[in-house]
């Protein structure tokens, strides 16, 4: 996984410690534990939690794009979000599917 700098880029001047925790701990240490849980599965878990909590903003878009990079296919994402609909709420899944449609637009 590439080194994450979004925390420092977006919040480094305002909340430097939070930015460091985001970049160095969450993405630098937790996401780097690929032997314990592959990136594809981490992406799926993260998306399900975000959708379940109703986090349907740029964070979800980032993680949808990340999931695609980490090997989650369009058909898998559709199935994942359809499953989420019944546990996380139809409107949340609808919004996530609309965002995923944009992320996966180049796949048939």
Steps between C-alpha positions, in 0.01 A plus 500: 500500500630845413589741778199700611537878535136616494502582870802725476389644166152596620528543877872521576500873566178490708523168686854366458473218755173374351657517154801302619279233659298473179800468272747313721286279722175433315646478150866447587455221756146360499448486123855365462411179689433313174610163640226519764230625263542561125437850363199379300327379818601815694342707224177299515479528878570873490234567238241298690571692820487839325172415328359361824585820683363716220838647406421570136748777425845523347626244753279236342606604149866466604438153640295390198789603276741328735288184492509499121879537513513221759322256269130536580323460167193694391277194536639431849442861604141491376441181699671643811290815493181306427571289810565820699161638396317250719713567808613861459191652340373532148576875464860447615551219252331700225740790554799266517395322181467832317852589611633154411341531155721806440812331639448188287371678188786373286419134574237313301 
